[in-house]
Every structure is written in C-alpha cells, then in structure tokens.
Amino acid sequence: MVTKPSSRYAPRPDPNAPTTGSAKDAFISPSPQAADEMSKLTIRLLKSMHKDVKAAALAEDISVQEWIQEAINQKLASKPAS
C-alpha cells in the first residue's frame, strides 16, 4: 500500500534527476515549517543495534525516526522531576 507523504515533508527527489554522487543527494529536506520546529541530531550506533531499531520500527509500521522519537519521549517521561 502506497501512502502519501505527510505535508510537513518536502516531496521525494526525482529518481531521474542528475546526481553528484554525494550522500546529500539522498537527503529529503523537511518543509520550512518542519525545519523551524525540529533540529537534526546525528548519532552513532552499533550496526546490530541499528538493525534491531529498523526491525522494531518495521514491526510497528512506523519510520525509524518516529520509533526513535517515541523511545526518547518515553525515556524523558520516566525521568524523575528535578
């Protein structure tokens, strides 16, 4: 089943568009509204953990980003008040 991307994200790049061969070509920029509300975080994971996260997200039928956001929210919610 193909679903339409959320309106907060920019359309996917044209696969037939010229490419520079850079990893940046694969990055899908969020819309200006989403970019204003979000920040970018880069993390390093063991390959085995990354594989497990992908599998867990797939099992829940959500993106890896959504899965990680939910995990962070759960951890922050369980944090004792300072």
Secondary structure, DSSP 4 states (H G I P E B T S, - for coil): ---PPPTTBPPPPPTTS---S-GGGG--PBPHHHHHH---------HHHHHHHHHHHHHTTS-HHHHHHHHHHHHHHTSPP-
